[in-house]
Amino acid sequence: MAVVERSVAVLAYPGMSVFETGIVTEVFGLPRPEFGVPWYDVTVCAEQPGEVPVLGGARLHTPYGLDTLAAAATVVVPGVADVTADPSPLLVTALRRAHARGARIMSICSGAFALAGAGLLDGRAATTHWRYADRLARRHPRVRVRPDVLYLDDGDILTSAGSAAGLDLCVHVVRHDHGASIANAVARRLVIPPHRDGGQAQFIETPVPADPDDDRIAASMAWAVAHLAEPLTVARLAGQARMSSRSYLRHFSRATGTSPIRWLVDQRVRASLPLLETGETSVERVAAAVGFDSPVTYRHHFTKAMRTSPSAYRRAFRTAAGPPGEVTRDGRQVAGR
């Protein structure tokens, strides 16, 4: 079967929540002619074509099976029916076939168990919902389980945490394929942020009640995003939140799962992407425009976050095959690092 470059296949399985499939179809399945680029072609597949019972007593019907799944350019496993069971041999074969062909394989939430069961995560870093992280690590010791991130991009294999983190991952994929402007537009239509900072730590259940100071932290973060080009220190952010630096550091870490400085670096790198993608501004001026104190510092943090240099990232948009704005794998982002 011929591979369609923009084909996306998502697995449906008995007992699944339709929200899990809906994440994928909402981001990749809705026609978006206003963007002026070839969009994705989504197909819902099942191990056995036909009716698939889902939560709520409804039934989803699809004529597409695992052959279609294995032939897609992007394969998404949004979950598994039972995290204590191994994936079926048929699904394992389909996932391995897709991977051997060079397909991009994605999992959402417990879908990581299917990828791990197929051996696709051996020797790789991967994530899943924090409730399942220990189980995944025990069952698949060759997988480097990261329970602290929302998603991980390892090039041809991408994994994400709980269901909502699947939205973060799908928007990340749109950014990879079409650039920051289109990804941001998709996020706005979904009424979600283009990127959520921090990791799963902020969502893990604890006996600590919600801190009323979180609103002040959030306000200081919004202020910082509007002033990225200015010199920003912990003391200045703490002043915006009307806290001491020590209290601010503690509350910021609790609320976001990261530090203010690491968060600022991430925001500045992300703010630089549209400037690299759409303009002719020099790397030196881009660095200054987003608040880095020198081009050397900017290049260091950009390379660490994006696994490529600012200049190479810009060239990817100019030389990539396909519509303008498409990013090659040389410009891929690795999240959670």
C-alpha positions in Angstrom: 0.0 0.0 0.0 1.4 3.4 -1.0 2.2 5.8 1.9 0.5 9.1 1.9 2.8 11.7 3.3 0.2 13.4 5.4 -1.7 10.3 6.4 -2.5 9.9 10.1 -3.9 6.7 11.5 -5.3 6.5 15.0 -6.1 3.2 16.7 -9.6 2.6 18.2 -10.0 -0.1 20.7 -12.8 -1.6 22.8 -13.7 0.4 25.9 -11.8 3.5 24.9 -13.0 7.0 25.7 -14.0 8.9 22.5 -12.0 11.9 23.9 -8.8 9.9 23.2 -9.7 9.6 19.5 -11.1 13.1 19.5 -7.8 14.6 20.4 -6.2 13.3 17.2 -9.2 14.0 14.9 -9.7 17.5 16.3 -6.1 18.5 15.6 -5.3 16.6 12.5 -8.7 15.7 11.0 -10.6 19.1 10.7 -10.0 20.6 7.3 -8.1 23.9 7.6 -8.0 25.4 4.1 -7.3 28.8 5.5 -3.7 27.9 6.3 -2.9 27.3 2.6 -0.9 24.1 3.2 -1.8 20.5 2.6 -3.4 19.3 5.8 -3.5 15.8 7.3 -5.6 12.9 6.2 -6.9 11.1 9.3 -8.2 7.5 9.4 -9.6 5.7 12.4 -8.5 2.1 12.5 -9.2 -1.0 14.6 -7.7 -4.4 15.0 -10.9 -5.8 13.6 -12.7 -3.6 11.2 -16.3 -3.0 12.1 -17.9 -1.9 15.3 -15.8 -0.9 18.3 -17.6 -0.5 21.6 -16.6 2.7 23.5 -17.4 4.2 26.9 -21.0 5.2 27.4 -22.5 2.3 25.5 -21.9 3.8 22.1 -20.3 2.1 19.2 -17.8 3.4 16.7 -17.7 1.9 13.2 -14.7 1.8 11.0 -13.9 -0.2 7.9 -10.2 0.2 8.4 -7.9 -2.3 10.0 -4.3 -2.7 11.0 -3.0 -2.8 7.4 -4.1 0.8 7.0 -2.6 1.7 10.4 0.7 0.2 9.4 0.8 2.1 6.1 0.2 5.6 7.6 2.9 8.2 7.7 1.9 9.0 11.4 0.5 6.3 13.7 -1.2 7.3 16.9 -2.0 4.9 19.8 -4.2 6.9 22.1 -4.4 4.3 24.9 -4.7 0.7 25.7 -7.7 -1.2 27.1 -5.6 -2.8 29.9 -2.2 -1.6 31.2 -1.7 -5.0 32.8 -2.0 -6.9 29.5 0.4 -7.3 26.6 -0.6 -5.7 23.3 -2.0 -8.3 20.8 0.5 -9.9 18.4 -1.4 -8.4 15.5 -1.0 -4.9 16.9 2.7 -5.5 17.7 3.3 -6.6 14.1 1.5 -3.5 12.7 3.5 -1.1 14.9 6.8 -2.8 14.0 5.9 -2.7 10.3 5.0 1.0 10.5 8.3 1.8 12.4 10.4 -0.2 10.0 8.9 1.8 7.1 10.0 5.0 8.8 6.5 6.1 10.1 6.2 8.5 13.0 4.7 6.6 16.0 2.9 8.5 18.7 1.3 7.5 22.0 -1.1 9.3 24.3 -1.4 8.3 28.0 -1.4 4.5 28.4 -0.7 4.0 24.7 3.0 3.9 25.7 2.3 0.4 26.9 1.5 -0.7 23.3 4.7 0.9 22.0 6.8 -0.6 24.8 5.2 -4.0 24.2 6.2 -3.8 20.6 9.8 -3.1 21.6 9.8 0.4 20.1 10.7 2.1 23.3 13.7 0.0 24.2 16.7 2.2 25.0 14.6 5.3 24.6 13.2 7.9 27.0 9.4 7.8 27.1 6.5 9.1 29.2 3.0 8.1 30.1 0.4 9.2 32.6 2.0 9.6 36.1 -0.3 7.0 37.5 1.2 4.4 35.2 4.8 5.5 35.1 6.0 3.0 37.8 4.2 0.2 36.2 5.7 1.0 32.8 9.2 1.1 34.3 8.7 -2.2 36.1 7.3 -4.1 33.1 9.7 -2.6 30.6 13.0 -2.0 32.3 14.8 -1.1 29.0 12.6 2.0 28.7 13.9 5.2 30.4 10.5 6.3 31.8 10.2 10.1 32.4 7.2 10.7 34.7 7.9 14.4 35.0 7.2 15.7 31.5 4.1 16.3 29.4 5.5 14.8 26.3 8.7 13.6 24.7 9.8 13.8 21.1 12.5 11.3 20.1 12.2 11.9 16.4 10.3 8.9 15.1 8.8 8.0 18.4 6.8 10.5 20.5 5.0 9.8 23.8 2.8 11.9 26.0 1.3 11.9 29.4 -2.4 11.9 30.4 -5.0 12.6 27.8 -4.9 16.4 27.8 -1.1 16.1 27.2 -2.0 14.5 24.0 -3.2 17.9 22.8 0.1 19.4 23.7 1.9 16.7 21.7 -0.4 17.0 18.7 0.1 20.8 18.6 3.9 20.2 18.9 3.7 17.9 15.8 1.9 20.6 13.9 4.7 23.0 14.9 7.2 20.6 13.7 5.4 20.0 10.4 4.1 23.5 9.6 5.9 26.0 11.9 5.1 28.1 14.9 2.5 30.4 13.3 0.2 27.6 12.2 0.7 25.7 15.4 -0.2 28.8 17.4 -3.3 29.3 15.2 -4.4 25.7 15.9 -3.9 26.2 19.6 -6.0 29.3 19.6 -8.8 27.5 17.9 -8.6 24.8 20.5 -8.5 27.5 23.2 -5.3 26.0 24.7 -1.8 27.5 25.1 0.6 26.7 22.3 2.9 25.2 24.9 2.4 24.4 28.6 5.4 24.8 30.8 6.5 22.5 33.6 5.7 18.8 33.7 3.4 16.3 35.2 4.6 17.0 38.7 2.2 19.9 38.9 -0.7 17.6 38.3 0.2 14.7 40.7 -2.3 14.4 43.5 -0.9 15.6 46.9 -2.5 16.5 50.2 -1.3 20.1 49.9 -4.2 22.5 49.2 -4.1 24.9 46.4 -2.0 27.9 47.2 -3.7 31.3 46.8 -0.3 32.7 45.9 -0.5 30.8 42.6 -2.5 33.6 41.1 0.3 36.0 41.8 2.8 33.5 40.2 0.6 33.3 37.1 0.4 37.1 36.9 4.1 37.5 37.1 4.6 34.9 34.4 2.2 36.7 32.1 4.0 40.0 32.8 7.4 38.3 32.0 6.1 37.0 28.6 5.2 40.6 27.7 8.7 41.9 28.8 11.0 39.1 27.5 13.3 41.6 25.8 14.1 43.2 29.1 16.6 42.0 31.8 14.6 39.7 34.0 15.8 38.3 37.3 14.2 36.3 40.0 14.2 39.4 42.2 12.3 41.3 39.5 9.7 38.5 39.0 9.3 38.2 42.7 8.7 41.9 42.9 5.9 41.6 40.4 4.4 38.9 42.6 5.0 40.9 45.7 7.0 38.1 47.3 10.5 37.7 48.5 12.8 35.9 46.1 13.0 32.9 48.4 9.2 32.6 48.6 8.8 33.2 44.9 11.2 30.4 44.0 9.4 28.0 46.3 5.9 28.9 45.0 7.0 29.0 41.3 8.5 25.5 41.5 5.4 24.1 43.2 3.1 25.7 40.7 5.0 24.9 37.5 7.4 22.0 38.2 10.4 24.1 37.0 12.5 27.1 38.0 11.9 30.7 37.0 15.2 30.9 35.1 14.6 27.6 33.2 11.1 28.7 32.3 12.4 32.1 31.1 15.0 30.5 28.9 12.3 28.2 27.4 10.0 31.2 26.8 12.7 33.1 25.1 13.7 30.2 22.8 10.1 29.8 21.8 9.6 33.5 21.2 12.5 33.4 18.8 11.0 30.7 16.6 8.6 32.9 14.6 11.4 35.4 14.1 13.7 32.7 12.6 10.9 31.2 10.5 9.4 34.3 8.9 12.0 37.0 8.9 15.5 37.9 7.7 16.7 39.3 11.1 20.2 38.2 12.0 20.6 35.7 14.8 22.3 38.4 16.8 19.3 40.6 16.6 16.9 37.7 17.3 18.8 36.9 20.4 18.5 40.5 21.6 14.9 40.8 20.7 13.9 37.9 23.0 16.1 38.9 25.9 19.3 36.8 25.7 22.3 38.8 26.8 24.5 37.5 24.0 24.3 35.5 20.7 26.5 32.9 22.3 24.1 32.4 25.2 21.2 32.2 22.8 22.8 29.7 20.5 23.7 27.5 23.5 20.2 27.4 24.9 18.6 27.1 21.5 20.7 24.1 20.6 20.1 22.5 23.9 16.3 22.9 23.5 15.9 22.3 19.8 18.7 19.9 19.0 19.8 22.2 16.2 21.3 25.6 15.8 19.3 28.8 15.1 20.8 29.1 11.6 20.1 25.4 10.8 16.5 25.8 12.1 16.0 28.8 9.8 17.5 27.0 6.8 15.1 24.1 7.4 12.2 26.4 6.6 13.9 27.7 3.4 15.0 24.3 2.1 12.4 21.8 3.3 10.5 20.0 0.5 6.8 20.7 0.4 4.9 23.9 1.4 6.7 26.9 2.8 7.1 26.7 6.5 7.5 22.9 6.7 10.2 21.8 9.1 12.5 18.9 8.5 13.7 16.5 11.3 16.9 18.5 11.5 14.8 21.2 13.3 12.8 18.9 15.5 12.2 19.9 19.2 12.9 17.6 22.0 10.5 18.5 24.9 11.1 18.1 28.5 14.9 18.7 28.4 
